[in-house]
Amino acid sequence: MTASSITPASGAGHALGLAALESALADVPFYQNWRDRDPGPRSPIARRYAALPILTKRDMRVQMPKGFIPRERDFRAGIESGAIELVTTSGTSDDRATIVWHQPWWDASEHAAARLHAGLDRVIDGSQREAVLTTPLCAGNVCHIGDLSMAERTMGRLLFLNQKPDPTYWTSGDMERILDELNRFAPELLEADPAYLAILARHAANKGIAVQAPRFISLTFEFPSRLHYRQIRRLFPRTPILSSYGSTETGHVFTECERGHFHLNADYCRVDLQPLRARHGAPSIGRMLVTTLQNPWVSLLRFDVGDLGGLAAAPCPCGRGGLTLESIEGRTRDLTFTPDGDAVTLGAVDRSLGDIEGLLTYRIEQHDRERYRFLFVAEPGAEETVASAAGARLSALYGPSARLTTQKESAIVAEQSGKFRLARTLFAWDPETLFEQERNRP
């Protein structure tokens, strides 16, 4: 992988990426200060993109909405007509942002992404019955906290199942109400936060509660651990389960295909991967810089979504081309480090721990360059076995000088955002030092 791996510069994706670039530099207020960086239309598109800065959430908080809307669009008229609305993204309190939401573009992005998994496009057609299981704060500005009836949480073809911001506080009654509503609503698609669905699936399996299976399960909102997949399979052994990667800002970016690879939704976004430095041992892993395509209301170029992807080493057996990832490696902020300073992705941690029998959930916390604490929840009676197995695997992952302690927990609660963190560092570090500096291609 070179210093900047990108969507192949050919076909419709090339034309759309070029149009997005030229339109943004010419007509979108925020990018007027980027114009001098552009080497010009005679240069290859890869070189032009690589010459531009990285768009951050801080930029968006300061300049959204009008800074990212083309000049010919009237923001006030768009709000008044209902063509657009303002929504707040999910995330921690420090990285939330208010963005302009254009529903027709989101829907088109979703339908295009569905074509990247066999059979999913026959379910996602705009009229599918869909149940959503995530934090109540993750569905745009919709908030279903409290004791609301099923009818009050049903919006047309959508049913929002959860009413509590942290599923570790679900009671048996809460979970059995959700399972009952799933049976009554009978969704074709279940869109779920993997941690939330894993908790629900464990309860149903342990209680022997049968649930009518949807046609597809789409895992989204946060990193899907191997532990999540294993627990969800206890309840839905034959339902196709896929991971859908995207964000409120960028729409649907990658879809996991039936062979387990992630394919780019190339008609609606372009992705540049800025790789980790070679010293970290993973030059095929990079942070995703996403450019939105075909959104008439909002222009985002090279937006750092905060996540890492691992480039596939070979074409996918499914036969689909274009930019393909082997894995989603977790958030940049969830990197940990060996005592020598080499980066360890959440994906690497999860591949090390994900098949330990009896392990239900975990979090690895790095306190300084050598001290780590492994918090875990295990099946009753499996605590000692899990602690021993996890300790051995983490010692192998971080190296012999890592000082590791393990700590059994009854539960590991969610962050304020409603999402769970499986890894975190408790000291300051600069992410900009981890990535290769992009070089303009000739």
VOTI-700181 format. One record per atom (N, C-alpha, C): residue in three letters; x, y, z. Coordinates in steps of 0.001 Angstrom, whole numbers, plus 500000, padded with zeros to 6 digits. Example, Ala and Ser with C-alpha at 12.3 -4.5 7.8 and 13.67 -1.06 7.14 Angstrom:
<nodes>
ALA513190494310507800ALA512300495500507800ALA513200496700507800SER512850497750507080SER513670498940507140SER512900500030507870
</nodes>
This chain:
<nodes>
MET500843498808500000MET500000500000500000MET500878501242500000THR500597502170499099THR501388503381499004THR500957504378500059ALA501573505546500048ALA501287506530501081ALA499860507038501039SER499163506842499948SER497749507226499900SER497017506284498981SER496288505310499546SER495527504370498744SER494119504898498581ILE493588504868497359ILE492348505561497085ILE491423504693496269THR490209505213496057THR489290504618495121THR489940504603493746PRO489890503492492990PRO490497503466491666PRO490021504626490803ALA490955505305490159ALA490639506502489386ALA490145506138487996SER488992505524487938SER488427505143486647SER486926505035486788GLY486216505079485659GLY484782504839485647GLY483999505954486304ALA482757505593486711ALA481840506573487272ALA482381507183488562GLY483065506366489377GLY483601506881490630GLY484593508000490396HIS485420507868489363HIS486376508919489021HIS485643510194488637ALA484646510084487781ALA483910511260487326ALA483189511950488478LEU482576511176489361LEU481869511759490495LEU482837512417491472GLY483978511783491710GLY484974512368492595GLY485537513659492041LEU485750513696490740LEU486251514909490108LEU485219516030490195ALA483952515691489940ALA482885516702490009ALA482746517251491421ALA482830516377492425ALA482719516820493813ALA483853517762494183LEU485057517431493745LEU486225518251494038LEU486096519637493410GLU485810519677492125GLU485769520959491423GLU484602521814491899SER483459521198492165SER482311521953492656SER482591522552494026ALA483206521771494914ALA483487522263496258ALA484473523423496228LEU485543523284495469LEU486546524341495425LEU486010525611494782ALA485051525474493870ALA484524526644493168ALA483360527302493890ASP482513526487494557ASP481208527007494980ASP480888526882496462VAL481717526216497249VAL481393525988498660VAL482285526872499530PRO481692527739500372PRO482478528746501097PRO483651528200501904PHE483456527090502614PHE484528526614503489PHE485824526350502733TYR485719525906501486TYR486903525447500760TYR487635526552500014GLN487222527815500182GLN487909528871499451GLN489380528969499852ASN489689528626501119ASN491086528664501564ASN491872527428501144TRP491189526437500554TRP491870525238500073TRP492296525358498608ARG491771526357497927ARG491968526412496472ARG493432526500496078ASP494220527235496870ASP495636527393496524ASP496407526084496673ARG495861525108497396ARG496527523811497551ARG496346522921496319ASP495312523198495540ASP494960522343494401ASP495967522538493264PRO496640521476492822PRO497599521625491712PRO496943521874490367GLY495612521771490295GLY494924522173489076GLY494396521027488247PRO493495521337487303PRO492789520309486538PRO493673519462485631ARG494890519899485349ARG495770519074484516ARG496457517969485316SER496356518032486623SER496978517023487478SER496028515846487665PRO496564514655487900PRO495707513498488176PRO494851513733489420ILE493673513130489439ILE492744513345490549ILE493349512902491883ALA494134511822491887ALA494742511358493134ALA495684512410493705ARG496443513055492832ARG497362514093493293ARG496583515289493831ARG495488515638493191ARG494701516789493625ARG494098516549495014TYR493565515350495222TYR493000515050496541TYR494085515013497612ALA495212514390497307ALA496281514247498301ALA496877515587498700ALA496735516602497835ALA497284517919498144ALA496436518703499128LEU495199518257499361LEU494272519007500204LEU494423518649501676PRO494049519566502576PRO494065519260504014PRO493031518200504376ILE493003517830505642ILE492015516895506173ILE490928517693506880LEU489686517367506590LEU488543518012507226LEU488259517335508565THR488123518126509618THR487915517585510958THR486516517923511480LYS486123517242512552LYS484848517576513181LYS484874518982513767ARG486035519419514184ARG486122520784514692ARG485785521781513586ASP486315521555512381ASP485958522414511250ASP484448522457511061MET483823521284511153MET482388521213510929MET481613521932512018ARG482039521789513272ARG481334522480514351ARG481390523996514180VAL482516524479513685VAL482693525925513538VAL481968526461512309GLN481993525712511200GLN481533526245509913GLN480165525725509458MET479657524665510066MET478361524121509679MET477251525012510263PRO476186525301509515PRO475837524666508253PRO476296525393506996LYS476316526738507030LYS476426527469505772LYS477782527317505092GLY478815527008505862GLY480132526872505259GLY480253525718504288PHE479364524706504393PHE479475523517503562PHE478325523375502561ILE477522524411502417ILE476414524387501467ILE476809525172500221PRO476615524630499017PRO476931525381497800PRO476229526737497782ARG476876527739497214ARG476360529111497248ARG474989529246496599GLU474705528420495587GLU473418528574494907GLU472256528017495716ARG472530527319496832ARG471474526759497674ARG471099527755498762ASP469802527891499014ASP469290528798500034ASP468983527986501289PHE469836528127502300PHE469696527337503523PHE468343527569504196ARG467956528821504354ARG466693529108505041ARG465509528532504276ALA465515528684502960ALA464413528139502161ALA464380526619502256GLY465556525997502301GLY465610524544502435GLY465028524055503742ILE465307524778504836ILE464744524430506139ILE463237524627506135GLU462793525758505619GLU461361526067505640GLU460550525105504780SER461127524639503676SER460406523720502794SER460453522279503266GLY461355521990504210GLY461520520616504678GLY462484519800503843ALA463140520433502864ALA464111519712502042ALA465312519262502871ILE465644520046503885ILE466758519717504777ILE466328519985506208GLU467081519424507152GLU466906519721508568GLU468255519631509243LEU468340520141510444LEU469564520056511218LEU469450518909512203VAL470451518040512230VAL470488516943513186VAL471844516937513875THR471893516319515045THR473129516203515807THR473663514789515687THR474944514669515368THR475543513351515218THR475696512693516576SER475791511362516567SER476125510630517786SER477620510749518026GLY478070510224519131GLY479484510316519478GLY479610510798520905THR480827511018521345THR481029511538522688THR480636513000522717SER480519513559523893SER480132514968524015SER481166515872523363ASP482412515409523225ASP483466516239522653ASP483461516241521126ASP482890515208520489ASP482986515164519029ASP481633515155518326ARG480570515503519037ARG479290515648518373ARG479306516898517502ALA478532516855516434ALA478436518000515543ALA477020518093515009THR476597519311514703THR475301519528514072THR475508519627512576ILE474742518851511807ILE474932518805510363ILE473604519018509642VAL473719519282508354VAL472550519418507492VAL472174518042506958TRP470932517665507151TRP470443516341506776TRP469494516458505590HIS469794515706504522HIS468933515673503331HIS468488514232503138GLN467248513935503543GLN466767512562503583GLN466826511846502239PRO466449512471501117PRO466521511744499838PRO467936511267499508TRP468946512069499844TRP470324511636499593TRP470679510450500487TRP470290510500501750TRP470558509379502661TRP469907508101502154ASP468656508210501739ASP467945507028501253ASP468618506448500014ALA469026507309499097ALA469697506837497880ALA471025506165498220SER471749506726499182SER473004506126499625SER472764504744500226GLU471709504631501032GLU471383503349501656GLU471019502295500609HIS470220502676499625HIS469803501716498596HIS470995501252497767ALA471903502175497444ALA473097501800496679ALA473988500867497493ALA474133501146498789ALA474960500295499649ALA474385498897499766ALA473055498775499731ALA472414497469499870ALA472750496540498718ARG473113497089497576ARG473455496252496419ARG474801495551496583LEU475527495876497661LEU476856495303497868LEU476826494032498715HIS475634493548499039HIS475472492253499715HIS474349491507499015ALA474608490283498615ALA473630489517497840ALA472315489391498597GLY471243489828497969GLY469917489696498544GLY469462490859499396LEU470401491661499905LEU470023492762500781LEU469228493823500026ASP469541494024498746ASP468829495042497976ASP467361494671497763ARG467025493381497923ARG465617492983497815ARG464864493229499120VAL465587493529500190VAL464970493852501478VAL464908495370501665ILE466035496047501396ILE466071497498501549ILE465595498130500243ASP464320498438500200ASP463727499027499002ASP462973500316499312GLY463142500820500529GLY462453502040500922GLY461122501796501598SER460621500585501541SER459342500276502191SER459473499159503215GLN460711498687503461GLN460909497552504358GLN460518497893505793ARG459907496905506457ARG459635497048507886ARG460957496864508627GLU461303497853509446GLU462638497874510034GLU462547498208511515ALA463185497384512333ALA463290497660513755ALA464706498142514048VAL464812499131514932VAL466097499757515251VAL466381499552516734LEU467549498990517037LEU467953498743518424LEU469290499417518672THR469252500568519305THR470468501291519631THR470146502278520741THR471112503137521090THR470808504179522060THR469718505091521504PRO468808505557522332PRO467774506472521838PRO468331507779521294LEU469599508084521597LEU470215509331521145LEU470922509178519811CYS470827508017519167CYS471594507748517953CYS470767507845516681ALA469504508106516768ALA468656508111515574ALA468308509542515207GLY469312510284514690GLY469095511675514360GLY468760512455515613ASN467681513214515589ASN467236513951516766ASN466115513235517502VAL465783512010517092VAL464714511269517743VAL465199510790519105CYS464403510947520126CYS464795510532521472CYS463642509776522106HIS463818508484522323HIS462762507632522871HIS463137507177524272ILE463394508126525147ILE463725507789526525ILE462467507905527371GLY462234506912528219GLY461069506945529090GLY460071505862528742ASP458916505937529324ASP457886504922529124ASP456948505352528000LEU457343505048526789LEU456534505353525617LEU455936504059525079SER454747504151524574SER454102502967524018SER454775502561522712MET454496501341522288MET455018500866521010MET454542501763519868ALA453303502200519932ALA452769503081518882ALA453513504401518838GLU453893504931520011GLU454618506204520057GLU456041506075519538ARG456578504857519527ARG457940504630519021ARG457951504072517593THR456799504014516977THR456695503543515598THR456504504750514686MET457403504886513724MET457342505989512765MET457232505393511372GLY456001505213510917GLY455795504593509614GLY456274503161509619ARG457280502872508799ARG457804501509508683ARG458882501213509725LEU459221502186510597LEU460308502046511566LEU459770501885512982LEU460345500939513720LEU460057500779515138LEU461357500948515913PHE461387501924516832PHE462546502140517690PHE462299501391518996LEU463148500408519280LEU462884499454520347LEU463340499899521730ASN464434500614521801ASN465064500881523090ASN464631502222523665GLN464503502273525006GLN464105503505525681GLN465094503923526773LYS466238503221526883LYS467209503568527917LYS468568503861527277PRO469294504869527783PRO470560505253527160PRO471710504288527403ASP471541503294528270ASP472603502326528545ASP471957500950528762PRO472206499977527885PRO471542498676528000PRO472001497848529196THR473106498241529841THR473491497504531039THR472494497742532178TYR471607498731532012TYR470566498994533005TYR469213498431532583TRP469176497679531487TRP467933497004531134TRP467552496017532239THR466276495966532557THR465754494924533427THR465279493751532566SER464974492631533223SER464390491511532477SER463107491948531783GLY462329492802532458GLY461108493291531853GLY461358494117530606ASP462402494954530637ASP462758495740529451ASP463073494826528271MET463898493815528519MET464328492947527426MET463183492090526902GLU462343491642527792GLU461223490817527333GLU460181491650526588ARG460057492932526945ARG459210493828526171ARG459772494013524767ILE461087494191524632ILE461715494350523316ILE461530493086522477LEU461746491931523086LEU461588490674522350LEU460150490463521908ASP459211490809522760ASP457794490703522395ASP457463491634521228GLU457999492853521251GLU457728493795520166GLU458360493337518853LEU459520492708518927LEU460117492154517719LEU459200491107517095ASN458626490271517920ASN457707489249517398ASN456434489867516834ARG455918490888517492ARG454686491513517024ARG454912492345515768PHE456032493042515691PHE456306493921514553PHE456793493143513336ALA457506492024513588ALA458024491142512532ALA458782491916511461PRO459900492571511830PRO460627493368510845PRO461326492496509803GLU461445493030508605GLU462269492378507589GLU463749492622507853LEU464059493807508379LEU465442494190508683LEU465526494615510137LEU466512494083510854LEU466818494525512209LEU468152495260512148GLU468115496562512374GLU469333497376512395GLU469715497579513848ALA470916497141514212ALA471214497083515644ALA472649497463515954ASP472812498127517086ASP474121498265517710ASP474525496864518166PRO475707496377517775PRO476051494985518098PRO476119494693519589ALA476560495664520401ALA476627495428521840ALA475226495297522437TYR474297496111521962TYR472933496052522470TYR472272494729522088LEU472443494343520822LEU471807493107520373LEU472431491892521055ALA473723491927521348ALA474372490816522046ALA473787490635523443ILE473560491739524160ILE472965491659525494ILE471564491064525411LEU470789491539524444LEU469425491030524275LEU469434489553523899ALA470329489168523001ALA470399487778522548ALA470789486845523690ARG471705487270524544ARG472091486442525692ARG470896486197526595HIS470145487247526852HIS468981487102527734HIS467960486144527131ALA467665486326525837ALA466665485474525190ALA467120484015525181ALA468394483793524862ALA468900482425524812ALA468890481777526193ASN469290482533527208ASN469319481984528567ASN467928481683529095LYS466933482473528664LYS465554482289529121LYS464752481364528208GLY465335480979527083GLY464622480123526155GLY463487480831525435ILE463635482129525200ILE462597482913524528ILE462839482871523019ALA461861482425522268ALA461985482345520810ALA461629483695520188VAL462365484051519140VAL462124485309518439VAL462028485031516950GLN461020485616516315GLN460898485481514861GLN462067486189514193ALA462783485477513355ALA463998486019512754ALA463660486986511621PRO464351488143511555PRO464204489014510395PRO464914488398509189ARG464723488984508016ARG465403488466506829ARG466889488808506856PHE467252489969507425PHE468641490375507558PHE468822491106508877ILE470047491006509419ILE470466491822510555ILE471645492664510092SER471528493969510272SER472595494894509915SER473167495489511188LEU474444495225511451LEU475118495758512636LEU475757497083512286THR475464498099513078THR475979499426512793THR476100500188514103PHE476460501445514046PHE476609502367515180PHE477942502231515907GLU478504501027516080GLU479810500910516717GLU480499499614516299PHE481738499439516778PHE482581498318516374PHE481940496981516727PRO481776496086515740PRO481192494770516030PRO482273493765516425SER482314493413517688SER483290492454518184SER482914491036517751ARG483911490177517688ARG483645488761517450ARG482775488175518564LEU482914488728519763LEU482051488289520853LEU480594488608520551HIS480343489780519978HIS478969490148519627HIS478381489166518628TYR479139488900517558TYR478649487965516539TYR478295486616517166ARG479173486131518038ARG478954484811518633ARG477687484785519480GLN477467485835520253GLN476290485884521120GLN475010486084520323ILE475064486902519282ILE473879487124518448ILE473493485839517723ARG474485485065517322ARG474208483804516625ARG473449482812517499ARG473552482937518816ARG472795482039519699ARG471292482228519491LEU470888483451519182LEU469468483743519012LEU469029483646517562PHE469939484000516652PHE469612484008515218PHE470640483165514462PRO470555481839514571PRO471608480980514003PRO471671480989512482ARG470581481299511801ARG470575481201510337ARG470342482533509617THR470083483586510341THR469826484885509713THR471126485488509190PRO471161485975507954PRO472365486667507471PRO472657487906508322ILE473895488015508802ILE474325489148509620ILE475464489842508887LEU475348491147508717LEU476402491903508049LEU476679493164508836SER477851493725508623SER478213494988509243SER478107496082508188SER477396497146508528SER477239498287507640SER478007499456508239TYR478989499957507491TYR479823501032508032TYR479466502367507381GLY479252503373508209GLY478991504716507714GLY478906505668508880SER478392506862508611SER478225507851509668SER477107508794509280THR476606509516510267THR475555510487509999THR476036511522508986GLU477308511895509068GLU477845512915508174GLU478010512416506747THR478406511156506579THR478853510685505263THR477937509675504606GLY476848509269505271GLY475980508260504699GLY476582506870504808HIS476166505978503918HIS476599504576503941HIS477886504445503120VAL478969504090503792VAL480291504128503157VAL480747502746502699PHE480721501763503586PHE481119500398503237PHE480028499424503672THR479836498380502888THR478932497294503244THR479712495982503255GLU479525495195504303GLU480141493873504367GLU479375492930503448CYS480074492292502523CYS479430491387501580CYS479278490002502191GLU478692489091501428GLU478444487736501913GLU479725486948502130ARG480877487459501635ARG482162486787501859ARG482991487465502941GLY482416488473503601GLY483075489064504762GLY483986490235504485HIS484067490718503229HIS484849491905502923HIS483943493130502896PHE484556494316503012PHE483812495574503024PHE484038496307501708HIS482941496579500994HIS483024497201499679HIS482537498643499747LEU483240499504499031LEU482941500929499026LEU481665501221498248ASN480832502065498808ASN479623502562498151ASN480035503715497227ALA480636503361496099ALA481414504307495299ALA480590505370494596ASP479275505187494462ASP478452506225493844ASP478137507358494812TYR478365507138496103TYR477971508146497088TYR479107508592497998CYS480278507998497840CYS481426508502498594CYS482731508021497969ARG483748508741498256ARG485121508389497886ARG485899508286499199VAL486824507340499279VAL487615507171500499VAL489095507154500151ASP489854508014500822ASP491314507935500835ASP491735507279502140LEU492676506347502063LEU493233505734503274LEU494625506303503516GLN494800506940504658GLN496123507439505038GLN496740506419505984PRO497754505671505522PRO498213504510506294PRO499000504860507542LEU498961503937508495LEU499847504009509643LEU501290503915509167ARG502179504545509893ARG503603504445509559ARG504059502989509641ALA505052502667508819ALA505516501281508711ALA505998500730510047ARG506480501580510932ARG506999501092512223ARG505922500411513053HIS504659500722512758HIS503568500114513508HIS503196498739512970GLY503869498300511932GLY503707496935511447GLY502448496672510676ALA501714497727510302ALA500439497535509619ALA500248498584508521PRO501121498603507513PRO500996499619506458PRO499744499475505612SER499047498339505727SER497793498180504992SER496611498767505750ILE496848499292506960ILE495786499888507771ILE495928501398507758GLY494840502088507506GLY494891503542507457GLY493620504167507976ARG493694505463508231ARG492488506177508643ARG491709506598507403MET490399506555507534MET489514506806506406MET489201508287506297LEU489477508841505112LEU489144510222504796LEU488067510170503726VAL486860510568504080VAL485686510340503237VAL485243511629502558THR485005511529501249THR484420512617500467THR483018512197500048THR482031513027500349THR480659512703499965THR480421513077498505LEU479613512257497817LEU479309512469496403LEU477801512581496214GLN477401513409495286GLN476014513539494837GLN475053514090495879ASN475572514695496940ASN474678515343497899ASN474510516805497467PRO473321517212497024PRO473157518566496504PRO473224519656497564TRP473155519269498845TRP473087520262499913TRP474369520400500731VAL475161519372500812VAL476342519401501684VAL477544518834500942SER478669519521501063SER479909519064500433SER480957518807501506LEU481392517566501627LEU482467517207502554LEU483604516589501760LEU484803517167501863LEU485989516632501200LEU486960516110502254ARG487403514885502091ARG488467514305502924ARG488154514467504422PHE486944514083504792PHE486513514177506183PHE487060513006506984ASP487749513303508063ASP488291512271508946ASP487167511758509835VAL486627510585509490VAL485511510026510258VAL485963509435511587GLY487279509336511789GLY487790508857513072GLY487968507364513161ASP487846506654512021ASP487940505201512024ASP489055504709511124LEU489505503487511402LEU490591502857510668LEU490065501679509856GLY490606501503508654GLY490249500369507820GLY491483499625507360GLY491348498314507189GLY492447497484506709GLY492213497073505271LEU493104497457504378LEU492951497190502955LEU493044495696502668ALA492152495194501813ALA492198493780501419ALA493436493510500577ALA494073492385500828ALA495308492044500120ALA495058491467498740ALA493855490977498478ALA493530490341497203ALA492087490656496851PRO491709490496495589PRO490303490732495214PRO489357489847496018CYS488162490362496277CYS487193489615497065CYS486630488460496242PRO486459487292496842PRO485876486155496117PRO484456486405495620CYS483790487429496161CYS482423487710495703CYS482398488281494301GLY483546488756493817GLY483632489277492463GLY483457490773492335ARG483077491456493416ARG482915492907493338ARG484280493583493343GLY484421494626492541GLY485687495344492465GLY485653496609493298GLY486525497544492941GLY486601498804493670GLY487350498670494972LEU487400499753495714LEU488116499755496983LEU487468498774497953THR488256497833498457THR487751496765499314THR488599496678500573LEU487943496613501711LEU488635496473502987LEU488516495040503496GLU489598494586504084GLU489587493306504787GLU488831493418506103SER488948494602506736SER488374494766508069SER488164496237508388ILE487240496495509303ILE487143497776509993ILE487901497594511302GLU488897498433511543GLU489828498199512644GLU489523498991513908GLY488404499707513934GLY488053500465515122GLY488433501929514992ARG488126502677516016ARG488373504114515995ARG489839504430516275THR490300505542515708THR491668505991515974THR491864506227517466ARG490870506801518131ARG491012507111519556ARG491055505860520416ASP490708504692519849ASP490748503442520596ASP492030502644520342LEU493010503270519707LEU494329502647519603LEU494952502539520990THR495654501450521207THR496547501324522356THR497944501079521805PHE498933500943522684PHE500316500892522227PHE501104499855523014THR502063499226522348THR502999498372523056THR503911499253523898PRO504641498691524861PRO505589499504525629PRO506630500194524751ASP506897499654523556ASP507835500284522628ASP507190501367521782GLY505877501566521946GLY505204502638521227GLY504566502254519917ASP504489500952519604ASP503835500525518372ASP502323500488518565ALA501591501000517578ALA500139501076517686ALA499503499691517593VAL498461499476518398VAL497670498247518383VAL496218498650518161THR495631498221517061THR494250498591516771THR493280497775517626LEU492062498308517744LEU491016497551518422LEU490748496247517690GLY490841496279516358GLY490663495050515601GLY491658493981516010ALA492916494374516227ALA493938493415516657ALA493634492874518049VAL493194493744518955VAL492813493295520301VAL491676492286520204ASP490686492594519378ASP489509491731519307ASP489818490395518640ARG490706490401517656ARG491107489118517055ARG491840488254518071SER492519488883519017SER493237488133520044SER492287487541521077LEU491216488277521414LEU490356487881522523LEU489017487278522111GLY488603487502520873GLY487224487274520485GLY486728485847520543ASP487621484856520549ASP487140483471520576ASP487326482809521945ILE487591483596522990ILE487752483019524332ILE486386482592524857GLU486234481326525109GLU484966480799525610GLU484662481364526991GLY483422481779527176GLY482986482307528466GLY483156483805528617LEU483910484457527709LEU484092485906527769LEU482879486582527128LEU482232487499527875LEU481037488174527381LEU481331489563526852THR482116490321527576THR482538491635527097THR483785492041527866TYR484438493117527410TYR485713493498528023TYR486031494953527701ARG487038495457528376ARG487680496720527990ARG489131496652528442ILE490049496970527530ILE491458497059527874ILE491790498534528064GLU492350498878529218GLU492732500252529524GLU494245500320529676GLN494850501252528959GLN496291501435529067GLN496553502688529893HIS497211502517531043HIS497413503625531968HIS498667504429531657ASP499711503773531214ASP500912504455530736ASP501582503514529752ARG502812503765529387ARG503439502984528325ARG503618501510528666GLU503557501140529935GLU503782499741530307GLU502636499106531083ARG501726499898531653ARG500703499358532549ARG499347499289531846TYR498746498088531919TYR497460497814531280TYR496540497142532296ARG495251497455532161ARG494258496789532998ARG493179496207532090PHE492892494926532300PHE491880494236531500PHE490643494031532347LEU489571494761532015LEU488277494613532679LEU487438493651531866PHE486740492742532523PHE485977491767531754PHE484750491297532511VAL483770490856531729VAL482578490189532250VAL482561488793531643ALA482351487781532484ALA482404486390532025ALA481132485656532428GLU480908484552531748GLU479830483654532150GLU480094483167533575PRO479039482969534369PRO479237482459535729PRO480054481162535724GLY481070481129536562GLY481921479955536670GLY483108479953535728ALA483143480905534768ALA484238480925533785ALA485262482018534071GLU485122482726535194GLU485948483910535441GLU487442483589535459GLU487841482537536174GLU489272482237536280GLU489845481791534944THR489118480979534215THR489587480512532912THR489728481673531944VAL488737482572531947VAL488786483735531056VAL489962484634531419ALA490144484919532690ALA491236485791533119ALA492587485223532700SER492761483920532856SER494027483284532491SER494265483336530984ALA493257482984530209ALA493406482976528754ALA493641484380528218ALA492870485351528703ALA493022486721528226ALA494380487289528614GLY494833486996529834GLY496133487479530257GLY497257486969529369ALA497199485694529019ALA498237485117528168ALA498211485740526772ARG497022485932526224ARG496927486468524862ARG497331487939524807LEU496947488715525808LEU497321490124525809LEU498815490297526047SER499410489430526839SER500862489481527023SER501580489202525717ALA501053488269524945ALA501645487988523636ALA501444489157522675LEU500302489837522769LEU500004490938521869LEU500858492166522173TYR500998492514523459TYR501702493741523824TYR503189493524524121GLY503590492293524364GLY505003492025524574GLY505346491734526020PRO506535491147526256PRO506898490679527600PRO507069491779528627SER507310493014528227SER507495494081529212SER506187494751529618ALA505073494319529026ALA503772494872529410ALA503398494372530794ARG502947495267531657ARG502522494937533022ARG500992494935533042LEU500422493738533077LEU498989493567532887LEU498316493071534159THR497199493710534506THR496347493208535582THR494967492928535005THR494266491961535592THR492910491632535151THR491938491917536280GLN490734492326535916GLN489738492701536918GLN488363492250536471LYS487757491366537221LYS486407490879536927LYS485392491954537269GLU484400492134536403GLU483329493106536617GLU481982492408536465SER480954492958537131SER479606492445536908SER479001493029535644ALA479464494229535249ALA479010494880534017ALA480016495959533668ILE480095496288532380ILE480899497413531905ILE479935498361531215VAL479789499549531770VAL478734500451531312VAL479147501184530043ALA478140501749529376ALA478363502495528143ALA478928503874528445GLU479506504498527413GLU479926505885527500GLU478690506791527541GLN478913508086527745GLN477819509042527756GLN477047509017526437SER477725508709525351SER477096508658524029SER476165507465523860GLY476225506506524788GLY475475505271524636GLY476259504179523958LYS477468504479523509LYS478323503480522871LYS479300502904523893PHE479848501734523559PHE480797501058524429PHE482207501208523857ARG483163501349524741ARG484570501365524314ARG485246500101524805LEU485820499354523875LEU486497498107524216LEU487978498315524498ALA488511499493524140ALA489919499785524405ALA490082501288524523ARG490980501715525400ARG491279503144525488ARG492596503355526217THR493235504466525874THR494435504885526589THR494049505991527554LEU494735506053528682LEU494442507037529721LEU495549508073529832PHE496321508242528761PHE497339509289528715PHE497258509948527336ALA497788511137527238ALA497687511906525991ALA498685511400524947TRP498244511401523699TRP499131511080522571TRP498608511800521340ASP499472512016520376ASP499137512805519188ASP498899511879518007PRO497654511753517523PRO497405510849516402PRO498125511240515124GLU498457512519514958GLU499092512949513710GLU500491512355513541THR501094511909514628THR502431511314514519THR502392509867514046LEU501202509275513955LEU501091507848513656LEU500993507538512174PHE500636508533511354PHE500296508257509969PHE501358508778509007GLU501496508055507899GLU502392508495506842GLU501943509851506305GLN502915510710506015GLN502573511960505351GLN502238511660503898GLU501132512190503439GLU500699511896502080GLU501618512586501078ARG501910511860499994ARG502756512379498929ARG501908512553497680ASN502096513663497020ASN501386513883495774ASN501860512892494721ARG500940512190494127ARG501315511260493063ARG501615512002491782PRO502563511527490993PRO502867512206489743PRO501721512106488761
</nodes>
